[in-house]
């Protein structure tokens, strides 16, 4: 298997982490779910820096973000599969 562009920990995750430099919009990403080493493909809808998140499916504003099987915050905007997930569309629930 070629090196992945994107990692998710659990099948229930709705965001994954970009693990390559220079990911550009239109790239057909290879994703891996580390819980069982299964793979999936997803097209990047934006340039995304390494270490940043990408939506794994279409997500509605108000939905919970799940990364590594954990609640990491609340979406404050609708996000389509393959879009960059960061502070412009995801906020913590802590405050």
C-alpha positions as CSV (number, residue, x, y, z in Angstrom):
1,X,0.0,0.0,0.0
2,X,1.3,3.5,-0.8
3,X,1.9,5.9,2.0
4,X,-1.4,7.5,3.2
5,X,-2.2,11.2,3.0
6,X,-4.7,11.1,5.9
7,X,-5.2,9.1,9.1
8,X,-8.3,8.4,11.2
9,X,-8.1,6.4,14.4
10,X,-11.6,4.9,14.5
11,X,-14.4,4.2,12.0
12,X,-16.6,6.6,14.1
13,X,-14.3,9.5,13.5
14,X,-15.7,12.2,11.3
15,X,-12.3,14.1,10.9
16,X,-8.9,12.8,9.9
17,X,-5.4,14.2,10.1
18,X,-3.3,15.1,7.1
19,X,0.1,13.4,7.4
20,X,1.9,14.8,4.3
21,X,3.4,18.1,3.3
22,X,1.8,20.1,0.5
23,X,-1.6,18.5,0.2
24,X,-3.4,20.5,-2.5
25,X,-7.1,20.8,-3.5
26,X,-8.1,18.1,-5.9
27,X,-5.7,15.5,-4.6
28,X,-7.3,12.0,-4.3
29,X,-6.2,11.2,-0.8
30,X,-5.5,7.7,0.5
31,X,-6.8,7.5,4.1
32,X,-6.1,4.8,6.6
33,X,-8.2,3.9,9.7
34,X,-5.5,2.9,12.2
35,X,-7.8,0.8,14.4
36,X,-7.9,-2.0,11.8
37,X,-5.5,-0.7,9.0
38,X,-8.4,-0.4,6.5
39,X,-8.2,2.2,3.8
40,X,-10.5,4.7,2.0
41,X,-10.2,7.4,-0.6
42,X,-11.4,11.0,-0.4
43,X,-10.8,14.1,-2.6
44,X,-9.3,17.1,-0.9
45,X,-11.5,20.2,-1.5
46,X,-8.8,22.6,-0.3
47,X,-5.1,22.9,0.3
48,X,-4.6,21.5,3.8
49,X,-1.4,21.9,5.9
50,X,0.2,18.8,7.5
51,X,-1.3,18.1,10.9
52,X,-4.6,19.8,10.1
53,X,-7.9,18.1,9.9
54,X,-10.1,17.1,7.0
55,X,-13.8,16.2,7.2
56,X,-14.4,12.6,6.4
57,X,-18.0,13.0,5.5
58,X,-20.5,15.9,5.1
59,X,-21.1,17.5,8.5
60,X,-23.7,20.0,9.7
61,X,-23.2,23.0,11.9
62,X,-23.8,22.0,15.5
63,X,-22.5,18.4,15.0
64,X,-19.8,17.1,17.3
65,X,-16.3,16.6,15.8
66,X,-14.9,13.1,16.6
67,X,-11.1,12.5,16.3
68,X,-9.3,9.6,17.8
69,X,-12.7,8.3,18.9
70,X,-13.1,11.4,21.2
71,X,-15.3,14.5,21.1
72,X,-13.0,17.4,20.2
73,X,-15.5,20.2,19.7
74,X,-18.6,21.5,17.8
75,X,-18.8,22.5,14.2
76,X,-19.9,26.1,13.7
77,X,-20.5,25.8,10.0
78,X,-21.5,23.1,7.5
79,X,-18.5,21.2,6.2
80,X,-18.4,19.0,3.1
81,X,-16.4,15.8,2.9
82,X,-12.8,16.6,2.0
83,X,-12.9,20.2,3.3
84,X,-10.3,21.7,5.7
85,X,-11.4,21.6,9.3
86,X,-9.8,24.2,11.6
87,X,-10.7,27.2,13.8
88,X,-12.9,28.8,11.1
89,X,-15.5,26.0,11.3
90,X,-14.7,24.1,14.5
91,X,-14.8,25.4,18.1
92,X,-14.2,23.8,21.5
93,X,-17.1,23.0,23.8
94,X,-15.1,24.1,26.8
95,X,-16.2,27.8,26.6
